[in-house]
């Protein structure tokens, strides 16, 4: 696997996966609240946005040049 492909997969797939699963493991028994939400729900909502950022960064750095503009 080329380094470029490995970094693309790392940024776009592995980081969000570890973030979501790690949060579930860490916060599953927590009773804390953030902005009125249980911290686990807040963590999941946060990763909706962060996953979008990760995929956008992955596209920007690795795949953007492959799109042809007419």
C-alpha positions as CSV (number, residue, x, y, z in Angstrom):
1,X,0.0,0.0,0.0
2,X,1.4,3.4,-0.9
3,X,2.0,5.9,1.8
4,X,-0.5,8.3,0.2
5,X,-3.2,5.7,0.3
6,X,-2.4,4.7,3.8
7,X,-2.6,8.3,5.0
8,X,-5.8,8.8,3.1
9,X,-7.4,5.8,4.9
10,X,-6.0,6.9,8.2
11,X,-7.4,10.4,8.1
12,X,-10.7,9.6,6.4
13,X,-11.6,6.3,8.1
14,X,-9.5,5.2,11.0
15,X,-9.4,8.4,13.0
16,X,-13.2,8.8,12.9
17,X,-13.7,5.1,13.8
18,X,-11.3,5.3,16.7
19,X,-12.9,8.5,17.9
20,X,-16.4,7.2,17.9
21,X,-15.6,3.8,19.4
22,X,-13.2,5.2,21.9
23,X,-15.8,7.7,23.1
24,X,-18.3,4.9,23.6
25,X,-15.9,2.9,25.6
26,X,-14.7,5.8,27.7
27,X,-18.1,7.5,28.3
28,X,-20.5,4.5,28.5
29,X,-21.0,4.8,32.3
30,X,-20.6,8.5,32.7
31,X,-23.4,10.6,34.1
32,X,-21.9,14.0,33.1
33,X,-23.7,16.5,30.9
34,X,-22.4,18.9,28.3
35,X,-24.7,21.6,27.1
36,X,-27.6,19.7,28.5
37,X,-26.8,16.4,26.7
38,X,-25.3,13.3,28.3
39,X,-21.6,13.4,27.4
40,X,-21.8,10.3,25.2
41,X,-24.5,11.9,23.0
42,X,-22.5,15.1,22.9
43,X,-19.4,13.0,21.9
44,X,-21.3,11.3,19.1
45,X,-22.7,14.6,17.8
46,X,-19.2,16.1,17.9
47,X,-17.9,13.2,15.8
48,X,-20.5,13.8,13.1
49,X,-18.8,17.1,12.5
50,X,-15.3,15.9,13.0
51,X,-15.8,13.0,10.6
52,X,-16.9,15.4,8.0
53,X,-13.8,17.5,8.7
54,X,-11.6,14.4,8.4
55,X,-13.1,13.3,5.1
56,X,-12.8,16.8,3.7
57,X,-9.2,17.0,4.7
58,X,-8.5,13.6,3.2
59,X,-10.1,14.7,-0.1
60,X,-8.3,18.1,0.0
61,X,-4.9,16.6,0.5
62,X,-5.0,13.4,-1.5
63,X,-7.9,13.3,-4.0
64,X,-8.6,16.8,-5.1
65,X,-6.2,16.8,-8.0
66,X,-7.9,13.7,-9.6
67,X,-11.1,15.7,-10.3
68,X,-11.1,17.2,-13.8
69,X,-12.6,20.6,-14.2
70,X,-14.3,21.3,-17.5
